[in-house]
Amino acid sequence: MDWEIIGYGAATLTMFGFVPQLVKMVQTKSVDDVSLFMMVQLGLGVFLWMVYGLHLQNSPLIVANFVSLTTLTLGLVVYFKYTTRRYFR
């Protein structure tokens, strides 16, 4: 078995795993059922994986987590654009 193919498959699924949620948030202009805590926790985890990839100088790990972090950052922007909750007063 070619484990590199497994790795690239996992990276692809991870990189674009949040995209369906992001699309739904934009289409419905609603984030009421989206957990801010989950997005922040996942973002921090992805950031740490990217840092780990930088330490190892592992390009697939770096790229996959950079793309994932970018998608999650866009998700946070959309979240704060459409949220009805007020966090900062």
C-alpha positions in Angstrom: 0.0 0.0 0.0 1.2 3.5 -0.9 0.9 5.4 2.4 1.7 8.7 0.8 -1.6 8.4 -1.1 -3.4 7.8 2.2 -1.7 10.9 3.6 -2.7 13.1 0.6 -6.3 11.8 0.8 -6.4 12.6 4.5 -4.9 16.1 3.9 -7.5 16.8 1.2 -10.4 15.8 3.3 -9.1 17.8 6.2 -8.3 20.9 4.1 -11.8 21.1 2.8 -13.7 19.6 5.7 -15.1 22.9 6.9 -16.1 24.2 3.4 -19.6 22.8 3.4 -20.3 24.5 6.8 -18.8 27.8 5.4 -21.0 27.6 2.3 -24.1 26.9 4.4 -23.3 29.9 6.7 -23.0 32.2 3.7 -26.1 30.9 1.9 -28.4 31.0 4.9 -26.7 34.1 6.4 -27.2 32.3 9.7 -24.6 31.0 12.2 -27.1 30.3 15.1 -26.3 26.6 15.0 -22.5 27.0 14.7 -20.3 26.7 17.8 -17.8 29.5 18.1 -15.9 27.4 20.7 -15.6 24.5 18.2 -14.3 26.8 15.5 -11.7 28.4 17.8 -10.6 25.0 19.3 -10.3 23.5 15.8 -8.4 26.6 14.6 -5.9 26.3 17.4 -5.4 22.6 16.8 -4.8 23.2 13.1 -2.4 26.0 13.9 -0.4 23.8 16.2 -0.3 21.0 13.5 1.0 23.6 11.1 3.7 24.7 13.6 4.6 21.1 14.1 4.8 20.7 10.3 7.1 23.7 10.1 9.3 22.2 12.8 9.5 18.9 10.8 9.8 20.8 7.5 7.0 18.6 6.2 5.5 20.4 3.2 2.2 18.3 3.0 1.6 18.9 6.7 2.3 22.6 6.4 0.2 23.1 3.2 -2.8 21.1 4.5 -3.0 22.9 7.8 -2.4 26.3 6.2 -5.3 25.8 3.9 -7.5 24.4 6.8 -6.5 27.4 8.9 -7.4 29.8 6.1 -10.8 28.2 5.7 -11.5 28.4 9.4 -10.4 32.0 9.5 -12.9 32.8 6.7 -15.4 30.9 8.8 -14.7 33.1 11.8 -15.1 36.3 9.6 -18.5 35.0 8.4 -19.5 33.9 11.9 -19.0 37.4 13.3 -20.6 39.0 10.2 -23.9 37.0 10.7 -24.0 36.3 14.4 -26.9 37.6 16.4 -25.0 37.2 19.6 -23.0 40.0 21.0 -19.6 39.2 22.4 -18.0 42.7 22.5 -20.0 45.5 24.1 
